[in-house]
């Protein structure tokens, strides 16, 4: 039975979440998966992805699976006739989700008065208010409007989402500065780390990834998404000037033509690997790289991999990404130009700074995803409580105005009746 006072229910830990994400659950395991897998320890999560359009289905449907206990992954499968019609598509998805969580639906009872949690602003106008939600959270992990192929409507829809959100989280400090100008309840939570998972890379018992076992040379390594945020000219120079080392890139190639990736005898593009496999790769890295281009797409990023590299006990070299400079120096060596990056990488390979590596391990321990999610939960509960109190105040004001209108009408009726009696009409 739901509580008659929503903010009382919010004080419990059993809160459900409907999540709208531009990233797929089975993509690179990062912020949404880290947070939602932990929130699902105490309440159900419905993770709604962007649609997949198929030309051979007669009617739209949700493909709902259970990748983790209480994490319900919902992939909307829509007829190809809706391709290119985002607003029509999102309206269909809204109704599919409504049927899924209705009292008589497959997830009936699990999502009574959920919190709606947005990673993308695009569906916000259609979804806000559609599920009798107890609160709205915007977890802004990137400045998506700066990414390649971003929809032109994204800026206006983000403005709408921010105006309606009870809580705004940001994944970067610079993002926090930007969003705080538009909302009074913005909180910066940068990347966290699953410390135990990546600490496995420091264990002698963990075998190296198969592709690294027979290299016989030092390895300059990266794992993560490979897209427009990577400086490919820098990679080419790094490989050319360190011909006695291997440049190993682990991750999916997105929004970039694979044919345009730099090639060379010591460059290896290994593609996407499962999150569970990453420690066996980073174990074989002699230096971990963050070779980001300094462009619009990287202006606000706070790379999740930074603390993961630290937990693995590796030296790290990065370009001068603002949030890396602000939060992770001197553990991370920041290079201001390509020549400095090449030099810093060579130094890290030949003479890793043991003191900085130890400091990085401690920094990772202090920033576990468990501690971050616990703090986020407290803020969400406070935001939900404030949401309920505002709604109650609005109801009281509305009821008070209605009562005053009724009272004025009664007084007018009495005055009219008195005047009628006195005149005899």
Helices and strands as residue ranges (DSSP letters): H 6-11, E 17-20, H 31-39, E 45-48, E 52-54, E 61-68, E 71-79, G 80-82, H 86-101, E 115-118, H 124-127, E 135-140, G 144-146, H 154-164, E 167-170, H 173-179, E 186-188, H 195-199, G 200-202, G 210-212, E 218-223, H 232-241, E 245-250, G 258-260, E 267-271, G 275-277, H 278-282, E 287-290, G 296-298, H 305-311, E 316-319, H 322-328, E 332-335, H 338-350, H 354-365, H 369-423
